[in-house]
């Protein structure tokens, strides 16, 4: 018979997920993307279309790793913190009603259940905010950045929207819809700023979760095996 993981195990794993997401967001916002923008030419420079196209070709690396690895971690964070909040709520209910029904529903209880279930709920909401923010605000910007590759090709040739120095003008169609090649650096720096929320939310969730795990105190409950 396969036993279910204890709430302590689930909470600990989910807290680790939060700090993994935090580390990833810090790396992207302060190391990865800024490195791509070092000496990025101004829109008036003849080197700008080529730099924009290169940025568009590099961007899928960030995007694909985020979708394949970090998006599932964010989602599992919602489920893990949600389950921990529910476990803590059930423990609190057992305390309030002074009975032992709690033990019949959870294979083993531990430290995290003795904490405040509302705090665990806040942790789950933090991860939910991260997922929603990624879908609504980050994905359209990701598409524009990836679309710079094909858009830069258009302004360099077929569409002829370049000035006498060869700098890109106007907009062209890419995966992100209307992609303005002259805004390539702006798109990337805007992404850096929006990504800071994806660092803040896991930081809050992980810190609160760790505080709950280490600071929760035992509450004696009749009928509950400790």
N, C-alpha and C positions, 0 to 999 in steps of 0.2 A: 504494500500500500504506500502510495506516494503522499507524503505529508506536505501541507501548504507551508510556504515560508512564513515565519513569524512577522508581526508588524515591525519589530525591531529591525529585522533583516531588510524588509521592504523600505523602511524609512532610511536606513543607512545607505542602501543602494541609491535611493532617489536623491539623497543629499549629495552623494558623489556625482550624480548626473548634473546637479545644479552647478557644482564647482567646475565640472568639465566644460559645461556651456559657458561659464564665466571666463575660463581660461581661453577658450576658443574666440569669444567675442573680443577680449583684450588683445589677443594676437592679431586678429583681423584689423581692428580699428587703429591700433598703435604700431603695428609692425608690417603686416602683409600688404594691405592696400596703400598705406603711405609709401612703401618701397616701390610700388608700381608707378607712383606719381613723382618720383624724384626727377628733377630737370624736365618735367613735362612741358613741351613747348606751348607758347601762347597761341590762341586761335589765328592770329595774324601771321604766324610763322609758316613757311613752306613745309616744315617738318611735322606740322600738327596733324594732317590727315593720316600720315603713316603711324604716328604715335597713337592716335585714336583707334585705328584699325588693330594695332597690336594689343591695346587695352581690351578691345572687344574679343580678341582671340584668347587672351589670358583669363578673362573673367569666368568662363565656364568651369574652370578648375575650382574656384571658390564656390560657385553655384552648385555643382554636382556633389562636392563633398558635403555641403550643407544639407542638400536634399536627402542624400543617401545615409548620412551618419547622424547629423545633429537634429534634423527634424524628428526622427523617431525618438531620440533622447528627450526632446522637449515634450513630446506627446506622452511618453512613459512617465515623465515627471508629473504630469497632471494626474495620471492614474495612480501613481505611487503615493503622492501626497493626499489625493482624495481618499484612497483606501486607509491611509494612516489616520486621517481626520475622522473617518467613519469608525475606525477601531477605538480611537480615543473617546468619541462620543458614546459608543456603546459601553465603554468602561465607566464613563461618567454617569450614564443612565443606571448602571448596576449599582453604583455608589448611592445614587439618589433614591432608588427603589429598595435598596438594602436586600438584594437577592442575588442569586448566583447564575442567572440565565446566560450571563456573559460567557462563562466557561464552555457552554455547550456550542457556541457559535464560532469560537476562535480556538485553533489548535493549541496555542500557547500565547500567553500575554507577557509583555515585558515593559521596559522602561518608558517607551514612547507613548504608550496608552495612558500613562498617568499624567501626561501633559494636557495642555489646553487644546481641545479639538479645533477651536476657532483659529488658533495660530497655524495649525496644519492646513486649515482651509485657506488661509491667506497665502500659504506657500503654493497650494494648488492653483489659486487665482493668478499668482505671479507667472507661473508657467503657461497658463491659459493666455494671459496678456502677451507673452512672448510669441506664442503660436499665431494668434490673431494679428499681431503687429507684423510678423514676418509675411503672412499671407496678403494683408491689405496694403502695407506700405513698402515692404522690401522687395516683394516679387516683381511688381511693375518696374521698379528701378533696376532690378537684376536683368529684366528683359531688355531695357533700354541699353544697359551697358554691354550686354552680349550682342545686341543689335548694331553696335558701333562697327563691328567687323564688316557686315554687308553694307551698312550705310556709308562707311568711308570708301568702300569700293565704288559705290554709285557716284559720290561727289568727285571722285578722282577720274571718272571716265564717262560712263553713260549719261549721267545727268548734267555734267559740265557746270555744276554749281561751285565754281572756284573763282577766286579773284586773280589778278595778274601775278600774284606771288605763289599761286597754287593752294592758298588756304581755303578750307571748306566754308561754304556759305549755305544758309537755309537749312532745310530739313530733307531727310530721305527716309525711306521705309525700311524698317528692320523688324526684328522679332518683337520689339517693344512698341510697335506702332510708329508714330512720328518721332524719329530720332534726330535731334539736332547735333551734328558732329561737333559744332563749335562749343557745345556744352559738355564735352566728354569729361573734362576734369571736374566740372561742377557736379555731374552725376556721381562720380566716385567720391567726392568730398561730402556730398549729401548722404551717400550710403554710409560713410563713416559715422556721421552724426546720428543717423537713424539707428545704426547698430549699437550705439551706446545704451539704448533702452534694453537691448538683448544682453547687455552686460549687467545692467542694474537689476533687472528682475531676477535672474538666477542668484545674484549676490544676496538680495533680500531673502529669497526663498531658502538658500543654503544656510545663511546665517541664522535665520529664525529656526530652521529645522535642527541645526546643530545645537542651538541654545535650548530648544525643547528636549532634545535627546539627553543632554548633559545635566539639565537643571530640573527635570521633572522629579517629583517626590512621591514616595509610596503612600498610597491611601488604602488602609485596610477595608476590605469589603467582605461581608459575611457570605460564605458559600463560594468564594472565589479562591482557587488554589494558588498560592503565591510561591 
